[in-house]
Amino acid sequence: MAVLLSICALIFVSQITQPGECLVEQAIFHTKEQTYLANHVIQTKQAETELECNMHCVADGSCASVNYKTSGIGKGLCELNSETLEETSDADGSLHNPEFNHLYIIEK
């Protein structure tokens, strides 16, 4: 079994709210490699990197985590979730999947 690594990433998202104003949002994500959270997808996007996928999540106020497809057909699929693995039971959709990483916000 492959060794699973945990990675945290700090994400900054800037939005222009009024001319001359800028709103900056940030979040810290924890990564669970080869893990997929089912049954909580609220939006689907395409992203070149996990960082870009995380930025989509930070920009969406109801997003708590993402599933990012790292390989295979459909690589770059970014699913925004309303919940995290920590908030759900194993029976609620946590799956081992070598083509996905699950990233969830640990600090906003």
ZIQUI-V125757 format. One record per residue. N is the residue number from 1. OMEGA is omega in degrees with one decimal (NA if undefined). NEAR is the number of other ideal C-beta (glycine too) atoms within 10 Angstrom. Layout:
N_OMEGA_NEAR + N_OMEGA_NEAR
This chain:
1_-178.3_5 + 2_177.6_7 + 3_180.0_5 + 4_179.4_12 + 5_176.0_10 + 6_-177.8_8 + 7_174.1_12 + 8_178.4_11 + 9_176.6_13 + 10_-174.8_11 + 11_174.5_22 + 12_175.7_10 + 13_179.0_16 + 14_176.1_11 + 15_175.5_10 + 16_-177.2_9 + 17_176.9_8 + 18_176.8_7 + 19_179.5_5 + 20_179.2_6 + 21_179.1_8 + 22_177.7_9 + 23_-179.8_10 + 24_176.6_8 + 25_179.0_14 + 26_177.7_12 + 27_173.9_20 + 28_-177.9_13 + 29_172.5_24 + 30_-177.8_18 + 31_170.2_19 + 32_-177.2_21 + 33_177.9_16 + 34_180.0_17 + 35_-179.3_18 + 36_174.8_20 + 37_-179.8_27 + 38_170.8_14 + 39_179.6_11 + 40_-177.6_19 + 41_178.5_14 + 42_-179.9_13 + 43_178.9_15 + 44_179.7_11 + 45_171.2_17 + 46_-178.1_13 + 47_178.5_18 + 48_-175.6_10 + 49_173.8_12 + 50_179.2_20 + 51_178.3_14 + 52_178.0_15 + 53_177.4_25 + 54_179.2_27 + 55_175.6_21 + 56_-179.6_20 + 57_-178.9_28 + 58_-179.0_18 + 59_-179.6_14 + 60_-175.2_16 + 61_-177.9_7 + 62_-178.5_10 + 63_178.0_21 + 64_-179.0_20 + 65_177.1_26 + 66_165.5_32 + 67_-179.9_24 + 68_-178.7_25 + 69_-173.1_20 + 70_-177.3_16 + 71_176.4_10 + 72_178.4_11 + 73_-178.8_7 + 74_178.8_9 + 75_-178.6_12 + 76_176.3_16 + 77_-178.0_19 + 78_-179.7_23 + 79_176.8_24 + 80_-177.5_21 + 81_177.4_26 + 82_-178.7_16 + 83_176.2_17 + 84_175.1_19 + 85_-178.5_21 + 86_-176.6_11 + 87_-175.1_14 + 88_175.3_17 + 89_178.7_8 + 90_-179.7_8 + 91_-175.3_6 + 92_171.4_13 + 93_177.3_16 + 94_-177.0_17 + 95_170.3_13 + 96_178.6_10 + 97_-176.1_17 + 98_-179.6_13 + 99_-177.1_16 + 100_165.8_23 + 101_175.4_22 + 102_179.9_24 + 103_-178.4_29 + 104_-177.6_22 + 105_175.3_18 + 106_176.5_13 + 107_-179.9_10 + 108_NA_11
